[in-house]
Amino acid sequence: MKGKGKGQYFLLIFLILISMLATGCGKEKELVKESALTVNTAPAVKCDIAKSMRYSGMVRGHNEVYITPKMPARVTAIHVQPGQRVRAGQLLLSLDSKDLNVAVKQAEAALAGARAAQVANELSLENARKNFERNEELHKAGAISDSQFEAEKLRYESLNSGAVAASVAQAEAALASLQNQMENCNLTSPIDGIVGSINLSLGETASPQMPAAIVTDTGELEIELLVSEAEVSYIKMGSAVDVSIEAASEKPFTGQVKSVSVVPDPVKRSYAVKVSLPNPEGLIKSGMFAEARVDTQSKKDVLAIPVNAVVPKSGRQVVYVLEMKDKENRAREVEVETGIKNENYIEISKGLKPGQEIITRGNTLVSDGTLVRVVAGGSK
């Protein structure tokens, strides 16, 4: 009985071990079961694509004028305020002109004296002319001496020298100069526009080295962009430009390339591109910071996929194509050649065909042959 009992005991132990081994194998088999990776896809499509670059610049009025006084003088009156619309010729600031007023009166008196002397000279000249002609006849007849004739001739020529007329002209020029200085004491707007700033206060002394005011025409604005030599050849006059100005609006504005410089900046070696920007509602102010997106290269009817679908891998560019295999979706690695791209799409010049489903999200986690599951928005 003891031998039989031991046999039963060992048999029981054997059966338990077999059961444990069977259970362990089942668990191992369950652990190695392949799971699908969730991805998004998009088809490769034919479309027009444009490469764009972003440049920053400052918004300026299409016609912006810095008004600088021509002489130092104290500000006696400010007639406008920043933001006020003005017309061409409208008075902006007045400068002290008391001393000039006195000088003008003196110049007017000097001119009046010069003109009176001119009138007296003309009368004397007419009398001298008659005496000269009479004495010339007497001299020919031998009735007067040479010295008497020469003296009369000298008197006539002296009165006819033009010295008095020159004095009048000089007095007129002196008066005109002072009157011009008087006009310079009234700083006016040379254009229709809006007062951008008044840089002086009442009582301050204006300086020819500093603008007293800025007037800008904000009906049409412009932005100057500095473009590299590698991109400037692709920018065409008249092409549309998306302009973002966060200080004015969350939505972008639409501008237009107005001019493209053919000569680079001598220091920065960049080319100036001017973009015109309509401002009918007056939302944009001169001096605001702007970011412009300019199309540089464009192609029509090319094969393109979302730009984030391309994955750099060991110096190559690859994409993962969705492929059905044994009724399962799997990722297949395809090497591609790319062309121009923008923020959304990239050109595929080699490696794909139109309509192929490309993994766009989750593509950095998959490899060639990975089982995938396409979520809503992609192909199934």
C-alpha positions in Angstrom: 0.0 0.0 0.0 2.8 2.2 0.7 4.3 1.7 -2.7 0.9 2.3 -4.3 0.5 5.5 -2.3 3.8 6.8 -3.3 2.9 6.1 -7.0 -0.3 8.0 -6.7 1.4 10.9 -5.0 4.1 11.2 -7.8 1.3 10.9 -10.4 -0.5 13.8 -8.8 2.6 15.9 -8.7 3.2 15.1 -12.4 -0.3 16.1 -13.4 0.0 19.4 -11.5 3.3 20.2 -13.3 1.7 19.4 -16.6 -1.2 21.7 -15.8 1.1 24.6 -14.8 3.2 24.2 -17.9 0.0 24.3 -20.1 -1.2 27.4 -18.3 2.2 29.1 -18.6 2.4 28.5 -22.4 -1.1 29.9 -22.8 0.0 33.1 -21.1 3.1 33.4 -23.1 1.1 33.0 -26.3 -1.3 35.7 -25.1 1.6 38.1 -24.4 3.1 37.9 -27.9 -0.2 38.6 -29.6 0.3 41.5 -32.1 -1.7 44.7 -31.4 -2.7 47.4 -34.0 -1.3 50.9 -33.8 -3.8 53.7 -34.2 -3.0 56.1 -37.1 -4.5 58.8 -39.3 -4.2 58.8 -43.1 -4.7 61.1 -46.1 -4.6 60.4 -49.8 -1.8 61.6 -52.2 -3.5 64.1 -54.4 -2.8 66.3 -57.5 -3.0 70.0 -56.7 -1.3 73.4 -57.1 1.3 74.2 -54.5 3.2 77.3 -53.7 6.3 77.6 -51.5 6.1 80.6 -49.2 8.5 82.4 -46.9 7.8 84.6 -43.9 9.3 88.0 -43.5 8.8 90.7 -40.8 8.7 94.4 -41.2 7.2 97.7 -39.9 4.1 99.2 -41.4 4.5 102.7 -42.8 2.2 105.2 -44.5 2.4 105.0 -48.3 3.2 108.7 -48.1 4.8 109.6 -44.7 6.3 113.0 -44.1 8.6 114.1 -41.4 8.1 117.9 -40.8 11.3 119.5 -39.6 11.7 123.2 -38.7 14.2 125.1 -40.8 15.5 127.2 -37.9 15.6 127.0 -34.1 12.6 128.9 -32.5 10.3 128.5 -29.5 6.9 126.8 -30.0 4.2 129.4 -29.4 1.1 127.3 -30.5 0.1 123.7 -31.3 -2.9 123.6 -33.5 -3.5 119.9 -34.0 -3.2 116.6 -32.0 -1.9 113.1 -32.9 -4.6 111.1 -34.7 -6.3 114.2 -36.2 -6.9 114.2 -40.0 -5.4 117.3 -41.7 -5.4 118.8 -45.2 -2.4 119.9 -47.2 -1.4 123.4 -46.1 -3.1 123.2 -42.8 -1.2 124.8 -39.9 0.3 122.4 -37.4 2.6 124.4 -35.1 3.5 128.1 -34.8 7.0 129.2 -33.8 8.1 132.5 -32.2 8.4 135.2 -34.8 8.6 138.5 -32.8 12.2 139.2 -33.7 11.5 138.4 -37.3 8.5 140.8 -37.3 10.9 143.7 -36.3 13.4 142.7 -38.9 10.7 142.5 -41.6 9.6 146.1 -40.7 13.1 147.3 -40.9 13.6 145.6 -44.3 10.3 147.1 -45.6 11.6 150.5 -44.6 14.9 149.9 -46.3 13.1 148.8 -49.4 10.9 151.9 -49.4 14.0 154.1 -49.0 15.7 152.3 -51.9 12.7 152.7 -54.1 12.5 156.4 -53.3 16.2 156.8 -54.2 15.5 155.0 -57.4 12.7 157.5 -58.3 15.0 160.4 -57.5 17.8 158.8 -59.5 15.5 158.4 -62.5 14.6 162.1 -62.4 18.2 163.1 -62.1 19.1 160.6 -64.9 16.6 162.2 -67.3 17.9 165.7 -66.5 21.5 164.4 -66.9 20.7 162.8 -70.2 19.3 166.0 -71.7 22.3 168.0 -70.5 24.7 165.4 -71.9 23.0 165.5 -75.3 23.0 169.3 -75.3 26.7 169.5 -74.3 27.6 166.9 -76.8 26.3 169.1 -79.6 28.1 172.1 -78.0 31.3 170.1 -77.8 31.1 169.2 -81.4 30.7 172.9 -82.3 33.7 173.8 -80.1 31.5 175.9 -77.7 32.7 174.0 -74.6 36.0 172.5 -73.6 36.8 168.8 -73.5 36.9 168.9 -69.7 33.4 170.4 -69.4 32.1 167.7 -71.8 33.8 164.9 -70.0 32.5 166.0 -66.6 28.9 166.1 -67.9 29.4 162.7 -69.6 30.7 161.2 -66.3 27.7 162.6 -64.4 25.3 161.0 -66.8 27.1 157.6 -66.8 27.2 157.6 -63.0 23.5 158.1 -62.7 22.9 155.4 -65.4 25.2 152.8 -63.9 22.3 150.8 -62.3 23.7 151.0 -58.8 20.4 152.4 -57.5 18.4 149.6 -59.2 20.8 147.1 -57.6 20.2 148.6 -54.2 16.5 148.2 -54.7 16.9 144.6 -55.8 19.1 143.9 -52.7 16.5 145.4 -50.4 13.8 143.3 -52.1 15.8 140.1 -51.6 16.5 140.9 -48.0 12.8 141.5 -47.4 11.9 138.3 -49.2 14.4 136.3 -47.1 12.9 137.6 -43.9 9.3 136.9 -45.1 10.4 133.4 -46.0 11.7 133.0 -42.5 8.4 134.3 -41.2 6.6 131.6 -43.2 9.0 129.0 -41.8 7.6 129.9 -38.3 4.3 128.3 -39.5 4.8 124.6 -39.8 2.1 123.2 -42.2 1.2 119.8 -43.5 2.5 119.2 -47.1 0.0 116.4 -47.7 -3.5 115.2 -46.8 -3.2 112.7 -44.0 -3.3 111.9 -40.3 -1.0 113.5 -37.7 1.2 110.6 -36.5 2.9 112.5 -33.8 3.7 115.9 -32.4 7.2 115.8 -31.0 7.3 119.2 -29.3 5.5 120.8 -26.3 4.4 124.4 -25.9 7.4 126.6 -25.0 10.0 124.1 -26.2 12.6 125.2 -28.8 12.3 123.5 -32.1 15.5 122.2 -33.7 16.3 121.6 -37.4 17.9 118.3 -36.3 14.6 116.8 -35.0 11.2 116.3 -36.7 8.6 118.5 -35.0 5.7 116.4 -36.4 4.9 113.4 -38.6 2.0 113.3 -41.0 1.1 110.1 -42.8 -1.4 109.0 -45.4 -2.8 105.8 -43.8 -5.4 105.2 -46.5 -2.8 103.0 -48.1 0.1 101.6 -46.2 3.3 99.8 -47.2 5.7 97.3 -45.6 9.3 97.0 -46.6 10.7 93.4 -46.5 14.3 92.4 -46.8 14.6 89.3 -49.0 17.6 87.1 -49.5 19.2 86.8 -53.0 18.1 83.1 -53.0 14.4 84.0 -52.9 14.1 87.4 -54.5 14.0 86.1 -58.1 10.8 84.2 -57.3 8.9 87.1 -56.0 6.8 88.8 -58.7 5.2 92.2 -58.7 1.5 92.2 -58.2 1.4 88.8 -56.4 -0.8 88.6 -53.3 0.7 88.6 -49.8 -0.9 87.5 -46.5 0.0 90.0 -43.8 -0.5 89.3 -40.1 -0.7 92.3 -37.8 -1.7 91.1 -34.3 -2.1 94.6 -32.9 -4.8 95.4 -35.5 -6.7 92.1 -36.1 -6.6 88.4 -35.4 -7.4 87.8 -39.1 -4.7 88.3 -41.7 -4.9 91.2 -44.2 -4.2 90.8 -48.0 -1.5 93.0 -49.5 0.2 93.1 -52.9 3.8 93.2 -54.0 4.3 96.7 -55.1 8.0 96.8 -56.1 11.1 94.5 -56.0 14.5 96.1 -55.8 17.1 95.1 -58.3 20.0 96.3 -56.2 20.8 94.8 -52.8 21.4 96.7 -49.6 25.2 97.3 -49.5 25.5 96.2 -45.9 22.9 93.5 -45.4 23.1 92.2 -49.0 19.3 91.8 -49.0 16.8 93.1 -51.5 14.0 95.4 -50.5 10.5 94.3 -51.4 7.7 96.7 -50.8 4.2 95.4 -50.1 1.2 97.8 -50.4 -1.6 97.3 -47.9 -5.0 98.9 -48.2 -6.4 100.3 -45.0 -9.9 101.5 -45.7 -11.2 101.0 -42.2 -8.2 102.6 -40.5 -7.5 99.6 -38.3 -3.8 99.5 -39.1 -1.6 102.3 -37.6 1.8 103.4 -38.9 4.6 101.8 -36.9 2.8 98.5 -36.2 4.8 95.2 -36.5 3.8 93.0 -39.4 4.6 89.5 -40.5 4.1 88.8 -44.3 3.9 85.5 -46.0 5.1 85.8 -49.6 4.9 83.0 -52.2 8.3 82.5 -53.8 7.9 79.3 -55.9 4.8 77.7 -57.3 3.9 74.6 -59.3 0.6 73.5 -60.9 -1.0 70.0 -60.8 1.7 68.2 -58.9 1.4 65.2 -56.6 1.4 66.3 -53.0 0.8 64.9 -49.5 0.6 66.6 -46.0 4.0 67.9 -45.1 4.0 65.9 -41.7 3.7 62.6 -43.6 7.3 62.7 -44.7 9.7 61.2 -42.1 13.5 61.6 -42.4 15.3 58.3 -41.9 19.0 57.6 -42.2 19.5 60.4 -44.7 16.4 59.3 -46.7 12.9 60.7 -47.0 10.3 58.0 -46.4 6.5 57.8 -46.0 4.3 55.0 -44.8 1.6 53.8 -47.2 -1.5 52.0 -45.9 -1.6 48.5 -47.4 -4.1 45.8 -47.0 -2.5 42.4 -46.4 -4.4 39.3 -45.2 -7.4 41.4 -44.5 -5.4 43.6 -42.2 -4.1 47.2 -42.6 -0.3 47.4 -42.5 2.2 50.1 -42.9 4.6 49.8 -45.9 7.7 52.0 -46.0 8.3 53.8 -49.3 11.3 56.1 -50.1 10.3 59.3 -51.9 11.8 62.3 -53.5 10.3 65.6 -52.6 10.0 69.1 -54.2 8.7 72.4 -52.9 6.5 72.7 -49.8 4.5 75.1 -47.9 3.0 75.0 -44.4 0.5 72.3 -45.3 1.7 70.2 -48.3 4.9 68.9 -49.8 5.4 67.9 -53.5 6.3 64.3 -54.1 8.3 64.0 -57.4 9.0 60.3 -57.1 7.8 57.2 -55.1 4.0 57.6 -54.9 0.9 57.5 -57.1 -2.3 59.6 -56.8 -4.9 58.1 -54.5 -2.5 56.1 -52.2 -3.4 56.4 -48.5 -0.5 57.8 -46.6 -0.1 57.7 -42.8 0.0 61.2 -41.5 -0.3 60.7 -37.8 1.5 57.9 -35.9 4.0 57.6 -38.7 6.9 58.2 -36.4 5.9 55.1 -34.4 5.4 52.6 -37.1 7.9 50.6 -39.2 7.7 48.5 -42.3 4.9 45.9 -41.8 3.4 47.4 -38.6 -0.2 46.4 -38.1 -2.3 49.6 -37.9 -5.9 50.7 -37.3 -7.2 53.8 -39.1 -9.3 56.1 -36.9 -12.1 58.4 -38.0 -11.0 60.8 -40.7 -8.8 58.3 -42.5 -9.4 55.3 -44.8 -10.4 52.0 -43.4 
